[in-house]
């Protein structure tokens, strides 16, 4: 049984408690939460005996009482938390994206611990269905992927409207589906008076072999329009469409017609947690999610440069340079 310490759950605590209670091969034994009322509520729901106000306090007083740490923080900079976990050889699950400096540090061998950077958008059931069809060879090779995200604020703080936050999850999904770095990056941003504040962006990514992706993200308050996400893929042998409508997506294949419920709340968290826990229990190799995070952040940096300069950027020796 893997002993988990969880933290930074924020307002999602009650929903996550339902997911965490049903985990197989793992038990939540420690909690980190700054808000006293929320800490008491989650600790009671999950019958957690150890609760601390911050990660430093937990590592100082209870480091031998858990095997793995799970942070649901939406901050890209984990700093001391990561360092303490690495020093103690703890398994780590953190939300992407992470800043390039942290990603570079985590890419180095750190012992026997498992490190997983997870991306909520790629864990959604409709994205998983497309990836499973791709892996099964039903779609052939990806040729064109189009992503549209209206109110693209997945997991970001309410006061953070940077271009990075606006598009990094969508960029990760596209690179994950192509399983490659884009060779060419071009973008046009719709901005307010502040150059660092983006209301929307249109992105064109060119991939090796002739594949391409078009990403359209628009940041609007939910009061103006309800959130909406859609993804379309045209492959060499088939096509797929997925969205987050609160209904049922139809799956059409040689077995007939079936349905996929997409309004599943926080259940995507169970997918990532079970993958993390089972990898540790089985001793199997994980996807290189740290490198995926470095890739997404590098592409977003090129997108920001292209949107500011009006020119395209090309991948050269691991870095993006102006064409």
Secondary structure, 3 states (H helix, E strand, C coil): CEEEEEECCHHHHHHHHHHHHCCCCEEEEEEECCCHHHHHHHHHHHCCCEEECCHHHHHHHHHHHCCEEEECCCCCCCCHHHHHHHHCCCEEEEECCCCHHHHHHHCCCCCCCCEEEECCCCCCHHHHHHHHHHHCCCCCCEEEEEEEEECCCCCCCCCCCCHHHHHHHHHHHHHHHHCCCEEEEEEEEEECCCCCCEEEEEEEEEEHHHCEEEEEEECCCCCCCCCEEEEEEEECCCEEEEECCCCEEEEEECCEEEEEECCCCCHHHHHHHHHHHHHHHHCCCCCCHHHHHHHHHHHHHHHHHHHHHCCCEEEECCEEEEC
